[in-house]
Amino acid sequence: MTESNAIVNDKDLVVRLIHNDQEAFCELYARYKDRLLYFSMKFVKSREFAEDIYQDAFTLIWQSRQFLDPEKTFSSYLYTIVKNRILNILREIENYQKLKSYILANAIDYSDVTNQHVQTNELEIILDKALKKLTPRQRQIFEMSRNEQMTHKEIAEILGISVFTVQEHISIALKSIRQCLKEYPDYLAGLLLILICINM
């Protein structure tokens, strides 16, 4: 198959996909799977993560199929989606490592604060206030990770979603919580130690 024929076939498949053709969807999924898994694994170093990225990319494509433009190159659109998801994962890994470094650097200070000023129940009250600003699904996933000490994979299997989707929900939840915690600078170190207990 020449490159030009591949482009024509992609266009035809996209047209069929727009009209809810599941066979066209499956054909596109199979056509790009190997090359995009290889592409993703160069960055995330995990086939499981790579497969989740790919599956979520095609979930988005199926959900937004009616907005696809057959005149645009499908492969470029797909690579853009996958690339953005890879960047999100790498960004969250970097942020998590920075958070752990902050916790370790402030561990002694936190101990002093705990002994002198902060009670566990006060921390939990503040955290609960932050959690109430999350969506029900974000809070559910966050609490499954933090309170029940479940891994991302375990949460994904129970809720019937992908590991990557679990990661995205926890990422959004953490951003929302950190924003809320800015209102309580005196409690920040203690609250961060509570947050760090979640399974990453």
C-alpha positions as CSV (number, residue, x, y, z in Angstrom):
1,M,0.0,0.0,0.0
2,T,1.5,3.4,-1.0
3,E,1.4,6.4,1.3
4,S,-1.1,8.1,-1.0
5,N,-3.4,5.1,-0.9
6,A,-3.2,5.0,2.9
7,I,-4.2,8.6,3.1
8,V,-7.2,8.0,0.8
9,N,-8.2,4.9,2.8
10,D,-7.9,6.9,6.1
11,K,-10.2,9.5,4.6
12,D,-12.8,6.9,3.6
13,L,-12.6,5.3,7.0
14,V,-13.0,8.7,8.8
15,V,-16.1,9.4,6.6
16,R,-17.6,6.1,7.7
17,L,-16.6,6.7,11.3
18,I,-18.5,10.0,11.3
19,H,-21.5,8.0,10.4
20,N,-21.1,5.7,13.3
21,D,-19.4,2.8,11.5
22,Q,-17.8,0.7,14.2
23,E,-15.9,-1.4,11.7
24,A,-14.2,1.7,10.4
25,F,-13.3,2.6,13.9
26,C,-11.8,-0.8,14.6
27,E,-9.8,-0.7,11.3
28,L,-8.3,2.7,12.2
29,Y,-7.6,1.4,15.7
30,A,-5.7,-1.6,14.4
31,R,-3.9,0.3,11.7
32,Y,-2.1,2.7,14.0
33,K,-1.8,0.6,17.2
34,D,1.7,-0.9,16.7
35,R,3.4,2.3,15.6
36,L,1.8,4.5,18.2
37,L,2.5,2.0,21.1
38,Y,6.1,2.1,20.0
39,F,6.1,5.9,19.8
40,S,4.5,6.2,23.3
41,M,6.8,3.6,24.9
42,K,9.8,5.7,24.0
43,F,8.6,8.3,26.5
44,V,6.6,6.5,29.2
45,K,8.7,3.4,29.3
46,S,5.7,1.2,30.0
47,R,3.6,-0.8,27.6
48,E,0.6,-0.6,30.1
49,F,0.8,3.2,30.1
50,A,1.3,3.2,26.3
51,E,-1.8,1.0,25.8
52,D,-3.9,3.2,28.1
53,I,-2.8,6.3,26.2
54,Y,-3.7,4.7,22.9
55,Q,-7.1,3.4,24.1
56,D,-8.0,6.8,25.6
57,A,-7.0,8.6,22.4
58,F,-9.4,6.4,20.4
59,T,-12.1,6.8,23.1
60,L,-11.8,10.6,22.5
61,I,-12.0,10.0,18.7
62,W,-15.1,7.9,19.0
63,Q,-16.8,10.4,21.4
64,S,-16.0,13.3,19.1
65,R,-16.4,11.5,15.7
66,Q,-19.1,13.8,14.4
67,F,-16.6,16.7,14.6
68,L,-13.8,15.0,12.6
69,D,-12.8,16.6,9.4
70,P,-12.2,14.0,6.6
71,E,-10.2,16.6,4.7
72,K,-7.5,16.7,7.4
73,T,-4.9,14.0,7.9
74,F,-6.1,11.6,10.4
75,S,-2.7,10.3,11.4
76,S,-1.6,13.9,12.3
77,Y,-4.7,14.4,14.4
78,L,-4.1,11.0,16.2
79,Y,-0.5,11.7,16.9
80,T,-1.4,15.1,18.4
81,I,-3.8,13.5,20.8
82,V,-1.3,10.8,21.8
83,K,1.5,13.3,22.2
84,N,-0.6,15.6,24.5
85,R,-1.5,12.6,26.7
86,I,2.2,11.6,26.9
87,L,3.1,15.2,27.9
88,N,0.4,15.2,30.6
89,I,1.8,12.0,32.1
90,L,5.4,13.3,32.1
91,R,4.3,16.6,33.6
92,E,2.5,14.9,36.5
93,I,5.4,12.6,37.2
94,E,7.7,15.6,37.4
95,N,5.2,17.5,39.7
96,Y,4.9,14.4,41.9
97,Q,8.6,14.2,42.3
98,K,8.8,17.9,43.2
99,L,6.0,17.3,45.8
100,K,7.9,14.4,47.4
101,S,11.1,16.5,47.5
102,Y,9.2,19.3,49.2
103,I,7.8,16.9,51.8
104,L,11.2,15.5,52.6
105,A,12.7,18.9,52.9
106,N,10.1,20.1,55.3
107,A,9.6,16.9,57.4
108,I,11.3,18.3,60.5
109,D,9.3,21.5,60.4
110,Y,6.1,19.5,59.9
111,S,6.9,17.5,63.1
112,D,7.3,20.7,65.1
113,V,4.0,22.1,63.7
114,T,2.2,18.9,64.6
115,N,3.4,18.8,68.1
116,Q,2.7,22.5,68.8
117,H,-0.2,23.7,66.6
118,V,-1.9,21.2,64.4
119,Q,-4.4,18.5,65.4
120,T,-5.2,15.7,63.0
121,N,-8.9,16.4,63.0
122,E,-8.3,20.0,62.0
123,L,-6.3,18.9,59.0
124,E,-9.0,16.5,58.0
125,I,-11.7,19.2,58.3
126,I,-9.7,21.5,56.0
127,L,-9.0,18.6,53.5
128,D,-12.7,17.6,53.5
129,K,-13.6,21.2,52.6
130,A,-11.2,21.0,49.7
131,L,-12.6,17.6,48.6
132,K,-16.2,19.0,48.5
133,K,-15.1,21.2,45.6
134,L,-14.3,18.2,43.5
135,T,-16.8,16.4,41.2
136,P,-18.3,13.2,42.7
137,R,-16.1,11.0,40.4
138,Q,-12.9,12.9,41.2
139,R,-13.6,12.6,45.0
140,Q,-14.4,8.9,44.7
141,I,-11.2,8.1,42.8
142,F,-9.1,10.3,45.2
143,E,-10.6,8.6,48.3
144,M,-10.1,5.1,46.8
145,S,-6.5,5.9,46.3
146,R,-5.8,7.8,49.6
147,N,-8.2,6.1,52.1
148,E,-8.3,2.6,50.7
149,Q,-4.7,2.6,49.5
150,M,-5.8,1.2,46.1
151,T,-3.5,1.3,43.1
152,H,-4.5,3.1,39.9
153,K,-4.9,-0.3,38.2
154,E,-7.2,-1.6,40.9
155,I,-9.3,1.5,40.8
156,A,-9.5,1.3,37.0
157,E,-10.7,-2.3,37.1
158,I,-13.3,-1.6,39.7
159,L,-14.8,1.4,37.9
160,G,-14.4,0.0,34.4
161,I,-12.1,2.8,33.2
162,S,-8.5,3.0,32.0
163,V,-5.5,3.5,34.3
164,F,-4.8,6.7,32.4
165,T,-8.3,8.1,33.1
166,V,-7.7,7.3,36.8
167,Q,-4.5,9.3,36.7
168,E,-6.2,12.2,35.0
169,H,-8.9,12.3,37.7
170,I,-6.3,12.2,40.5
171,S,-4.2,14.9,38.7
172,I,-7.2,17.2,38.5
173,A,-8.2,16.5,42.1
174,L,-4.7,17.3,43.4
175,K,-4.6,20.5,41.4
176,S,-7.9,21.6,42.9
177,I,-6.9,20.6,46.4
178,R,-3.6,22.4,46.2
179,Q,-5.4,25.5,45.0
180,C,-7.8,25.3,48.0
181,L,-4.9,24.8,50.4
182,K,-3.4,28.1,49.6
183,E,-6.1,29.6,51.9
184,Y,-4.4,27.8,54.8
185,P,-0.6,28.4,54.6
186,D,0.0,27.5,58.3
187,Y,-1.4,24.0,57.6
188,L,0.1,23.5,54.2
189,A,3.0,21.1,55.3
190,G,0.7,18.9,57.3
191,L,-1.9,18.7,54.6
192,L,0.7,17.9,52.0
193,L,1.8,15.0,54.1
194,I,-1.8,13.7,54.1
195,L,-2.0,14.1,50.3
196,I,1.3,12.3,49.8
197,C,-0.3,9.1,51.2
198,I,-2.2,8.5,48.0
199,N,-1.0,5.7,45.8
200,M,0.8,7.0,42.7
